[in-house]
């Protein structure tokens, strides 16, 4: 399997896991377990989001255009937002 195919598979798998957690949060009987799973998933993908911000920062430095810089800024701003999401997921009941 190529590196690109493997990376795509990981992205698809994490997306499916996010959807499963979202569905689990809807039902009161599965909400607690889905909340814990959501928190774990958010923490698991956080390093990849940090790496994405690093990559976008490098691209912004290379290109120097407004769109690249804005994309980088948004990616950095969203990183700390994940922490309250983890907390909210852990408190899902």
C-alpha positions as CSV (number, residue, x, y, z in Angstrom):
1,X,0.0,0.0,0.0
2,X,1.4,3.4,-0.9
3,X,1.9,6.1,1.7
4,X,-0.8,8.3,0.1
5,X,-3.3,5.4,0.1
6,X,-2.5,4.7,3.8
7,X,-2.9,8.4,4.8
8,X,-6.2,8.5,2.9
9,X,-7.4,5.4,4.8
10,X,-6.5,6.9,8.1
11,X,-8.4,10.1,7.3
12,X,-11.4,8.1,6.1
13,X,-11.3,5.9,9.2
14,X,-11.1,8.9,11.6
15,X,-14.0,10.5,9.7
16,X,-16.1,7.3,10.1
17,X,-15.2,7.2,13.8
18,X,-16.2,10.9,14.2
19,X,-19.6,10.1,12.6
20,X,-20.1,7.0,14.9
21,X,-19.3,9.1,17.9
22,X,-21.7,11.8,16.8
23,X,-24.5,9.3,16.3
24,X,-23.7,7.8,19.7
25,X,-24.0,11.2,21.4
26,X,-27.6,11.5,20.0
27,X,-28.9,8.5,22.0
28,X,-29.2,8.9,25.8
29,X,-28.3,5.2,26.3
30,X,-25.0,5.5,24.4
31,X,-24.1,9.1,25.2
32,X,-21.7,8.4,28.0
33,X,-19.7,5.8,26.1
34,X,-19.8,8.0,22.9
35,X,-18.6,11.0,24.9
36,X,-15.6,9.1,26.2
37,X,-14.9,7.8,22.6
38,X,-15.3,11.3,21.3
39,X,-12.8,12.7,23.8
40,X,-10.3,9.9,23.0
41,X,-10.7,10.5,19.2
42,X,-10.2,14.3,19.6
43,X,-7.0,13.6,21.6
44,X,-5.8,11.0,19.1
45,X,-6.2,13.3,16.1
46,X,-4.7,16.4,17.8
47,X,-1.1,15.6,16.9
48,X,-2.1,15.3,13.2
49,X,-3.9,18.7,13.5
50,X,-0.7,20.2,14.9
51,X,1.3,18.7,12.0
52,X,-1.2,20.1,9.5
53,X,-0.7,23.6,11.0
54,X,3.1,23.2,10.7
55,X,2.7,22.1,7.1
56,X,0.3,25.0,6.4
57,X,2.7,27.4,8.0
58,X,5.5,26.3,5.8
59,X,3.3,26.6,2.7
60,X,2.2,30.1,3.9
61,X,5.9,31.1,4.2
62,X,6.7,29.8,0.7
63,X,3.7,31.3,-1.1
64,X,3.2,34.4,1.0
65,X,-0.3,34.9,-0.4
66,X,-3.3,36.0,1.7
67,X,-5.2,32.8,1.3
68,X,-2.3,30.6,2.5
69,X,-1.7,32.8,5.5
70,X,-5.4,32.9,6.4
71,X,-5.6,29.1,6.1
72,X,-2.6,28.8,8.4
73,X,-4.0,31.2,11.0
74,X,-7.3,29.4,11.1
75,X,-5.6,26.1,11.6
76,X,-3.6,27.5,14.5
77,X,-6.7,29.1,16.1
78,X,-8.6,25.9,16.0
79,X,-6.0,23.9,17.9
80,X,-6.8,25.2,21.4
81,X,-10.6,24.9,20.6
82,X,-10.2,21.2,20.7
83,X,-9.5,21.2,24.4
84,X,-13.0,22.5,25.5
85,X,-14.4,20.0,23.0
86,X,-12.6,17.2,24.8
87,X,-14.0,18.5,28.1
88,X,-17.5,18.7,26.8
89,X,-17.3,15.2,25.4
90,X,-16.2,13.9,28.8
91,X,-19.1,15.5,30.4
92,X,-21.7,14.1,27.9
93,X,-24.3,12.2,29.9
